[in-house]
Every structure is written in C-alpha cells, then in structure tokens.
Amino acid sequence: MSSFKAAIDASILKPEELPLIHTSLSEHLASFAASGAVTPTPCPILKESLVYFFYGRPAYRSRKGTKAGEPIALCPVCFVFKPRTASREIRFLHPCDTGAVSGDFLMPELSHDDLADLSLGPAIETARKAVGLLFETNSNYFHGKAIEQKALTPGSLQDRFYRLLRRDGPADFDDRKSAIEIAVNQPISLVGHLDFVVLPNAFLADAAVRDTIINVWNCDPVGYPTFKGSAPAEYYSVVRNEVARRFMAATRV
C-alpha cells in the first residue's frame, strides 16, 4: 500500500457524499434514451471496459468540438446521479484523471509510473476521505482549492501530488488534475438514478428527449442556450456553472 493511500484511508474528516457525474456529447442522447443506461466501453489505460465518472464535478471534456461553428451535437450533456446510486458499483478510484497521468501531462509532479500507486480504495467513502484530507470541504474541492499541507516527505507521492494541486498555470492540463475519477465496470441505469441532466436547449426542445428525461428517467432537465458560430467546447464552463448553481441551492458546495 502506498503512503498516499494509507494517509487517505486514515483520514477522519468525511464531507457529505457528492453525486457522481458523467459527461458525454449531445449527439449520444438518442442512444442513451434507447438503452436507458450508461454502458462500459474499452479503456486502453486500465485494460477493462469501463464507465467513467468524476466525483462531484463535471470535469470531463471531449477532444471534439473545439472549433468555432462545429455542430451543436458536439455540445456537452451532463448526467448528475443521485448519491448512493452509481457510487455503489465502483471498480477503480483515482484522485485525478488517469488519462492525464498515463500520458505524462501532469509532469514533472506525476508520471505514468505513478499510476498504480495513485489507485485508491474502490469505495465512495474513499472519495469522501480524499476530499477531507486534500481539500477539507466539498466547496473547496468543487473549486479545486487544495489546503496547505506541512511536514510531507520531500519527493513522496503525497508531496508531489500536493505540489501539483497547488501549482498555478500556465499549464498543459486543466482542472482534471484535482478531480476524483471513478470507474465502474457495469451498466448504470439512468432510470430513477439521476438528480438532473444538463443539456442544450435545442435538444431539450425535442419532445421525445424532454419526455424521456422527465417521465422515464424521472429527473429534472436543465437547459442552456447555445449561439450560432460558437465552439461546442465553450459550453463546458456553462455546464459547470449550471451544476454549481444547483449544488449551491442544495447546499452541497
């Protein structure tokens, strides 16, 4: 067991459980409606078929949709699951994005050689403890504000990870350096398990999509406006703001 994992396991502070969040592209809404679930796909990094979530944060960003004027179908759709639903089926849990670690995008603090030691206990309690140890509160975690830690062994994984969390830009990575990543190896039903879904108004205007969200998935739709000529990737920050607004209303952050 790594000293980093041991420190998190020993943590006592456990803020309230946050929802798991799965972000995809709006072009997949029809397939989500047809299957009624998010389903595993092969992962070249962890060598299994997995569904990926981030704990309490809409941190995922697709490589598609970065150019102005690309189709609205490449805008994000964000599924926010109720606590104690998808979180019951955890296969892997890491304190940051495994793709960034594996690809050496978090250098010099972390490299692909650290991936195994970054693997934490596959339980939602581990995520709560990690938030308590690294950020102290859910609000600090949501905003990526790591607390200051003292007396860490220089060069240890824990020391290097804290330095990464507290390092400012410019950098070749984003807030996924501090977002807890959770992977599940089985389909997770959307029916009755969702708190709300954030999606473009243009898709929410579709009667079939709206009916599925409200009457089949039994959750709230949260629409956001889009503007002709903008890049779909611009709306990841809009989704984050909508999630933050809902969380603040529910006193989660």
N, C-alpha and C positions, 0 to 999 in steps of 0.2 A: 504494500500500500504506500502511495506517495505521501510525503509530509503535507502536501497541499490538500489532498483528500482527507487525511486524518484531521487537519485543522477544521475543515468544514464539518466533518462528522461530529466533532467535539463541540461545535458551536451550540449555544443555548438559545440565542435570540432567533425566533422564527416568526417573521411578519406574516400577516394573513395571506392565505393562498391566493395567487393571482390566476386568471384564466390562461389557458394555452391558446396560442394564436397561430393560425395557418393562413398564409397569404399566397395567392395564385394570380392568374390573369383572367380578366373578364371573359375572354374567348372560351374558357373552360366551364362557364356557368351551366351550359346545356348538359354537359356530361356529368357535372355534379348533381344536377336535378334528376337526371336519368338513373344514376346509381344510388343517390341518397347517401353517399359516403365519400370521405377522402380515403384514397386507397394507396398502398405502398407501391413505390417504383424502385428499380435497382439503383443502389448507391455505390459508386466506384470507390468511395473513400472507406466506408465501414463494411463494404462487401456483403451487404444484405439488401433486400427490398424493404424500404422504409418510408414512412410519412414523417416529414419534419415539421416541427412547431418551434416557436420561440416562446419562452415563458414571459407572459405579461407584457410583451412588446411586439408591435408589428414591424419587425426589423428586416424581414426578407425583402430583397429587391431582385427582380429578374434582370438578366442581361438584355432582354428585348425591350423595345420601346424607348430607346434613348434619343431618337432623332425627332426633331420637330415635324409634325404633320403625319406621323405614323398612325395606324388605325386605333380607334378608341378601344377596340377589343384587347389591346395590349395594356390597358389601364389596370391597376390592381383591384382585386376583390379580396376582402379580408374577413375571415371567419373567426369570430371570438367565441370560444367554447366556455360553457359554464364550468366553474371549479368543480372538481371531483367527478368529472365525466371522462374526457380523453386522458386525463392525468392518471387514471387507474391502470393504464396499459403501457407504461414506459419501458423501453428496451435499452436506450442509451441516454445519458445526460452529460453534457459538457458545459463549461462556464462561458464558452464563446463559440463562434462559428467554426465548425470543423473544416469546412472548405477553405477558409482563410488560413487556418493553421497548416493544413496539408499542402497548400500552395505557397507557403512561406511568405504570405502577405503581411504577417504580423512581426516580421523581423525588425530589429535584432532581438526583441524580448522573447519571442516564441518562434520555434521552427517545427517542421514536420516531425522531428524526433521527439517532440514533447507530447504528441497526440495521445499516446497510451496513458501517460501519467496525468493527463487532463481529464480522463474519464472518471466521472463521479458516480456515486451510488444511484441506480436507476429507480428513484422514488421521489415523489413530489416533495417529501419532507426535506430531501437534499437541496432542492431548489430554494425552498424557504430558508434553510440554514445558510446557503450561499449568499442570498440577498442580505441576511442579517449580518454575516461576517464581513462581506465586501462593501456593502452599501448602507447598512444599518436599517434603512426604511424602504418601503416599496416606492415612495415618491423619489428618493434618491436613485434607486435602481432604474425606474422608468426614464429618468432624465440622464442616466449614465454618470452620476456623480459619486465616484468611489470615495470612501472615507480614508483618511490618512492612517497608515499603519506604521508602527515603530518596532524596532528590535527584530526585524526579519533577517534571516541569514543571507548575507550578500550572495547573489548568484543563484539562490534556490529558486525553484519553480514559483513558489508563492511570492517571493520578492520580485521576480521578473514579471509575473502577471500583474502585480500591483503597479509596477512602473509603467506597464502597457496601459492599464486603466487610467492612470493619471497623466499620461503623455498627451499633450495637445498637438494639433496639426501644424502645418500641412502634412498629410499622410496619404498613403496609398490604400487606406481602408476606411470603413465607416463605423457606425455605432454597433455593428455586429461583433466588434471586439469585446463588448461588455454585455451582450445579450445571451442569456442562458438558452442553449439549444437542447431540445428534447426530441428524440426519435422514437417512433412506435412501429412495430413490425406487423401490424394487422389493420384491416379497415376500421375506420372510426365513423360511426353513423352520424349524419347531420340531423337526423330526426329527433327532436326533443333534447338535444345536447348543446345547442347553440344559444348564446345570450343575444348576440346581434351579428348582422352582416353589413359590412361597409362596401358599397359598390357605386359605380357611376349612375347618375340619374337616368342616362339614356337607356341603361339596361333595366333599371328599376321601373321604368315606364312600360316595359313589356308586361302585359297582363299575366302571362304564364309564369314569368320569373317572379313577379310580385306575389302571385298566389302560392307558389312553391315555398317562398321564404316565410310568408305569414301563416299559411294554413297547413303546409306539410311539415316544414322544419320547425314551425311554431316558435319563431323568434322575431325580433324587430329588424326591419330593414333601415339602414342609414345611408341615404343617398348623398352624393356630392356632385357639384356641377363640373362640367368639362368645357374646354374652349377650343374652338377650331384652330388648328395650326400649332397647338402646343404639343410638347413631347409627353407621351404617356407616363414616362418616368417621373415627371414633375409632380404627379399626384400621390406619390408615396408619402410625401410630407403632409398632404391633405388628409390621407388616411390616418396617419399618426395623430394629427390634431383632433380628428373625429373620435378616435379611440380615447385619447386623453380627456376629451370633453365628457364622454360617457363614464369613464373611470372616476373623474372628479365628482360627477353627480352622484356616483355610488360610493364615494369616499374611499376608493381603492388606492388612489395616489393623491 
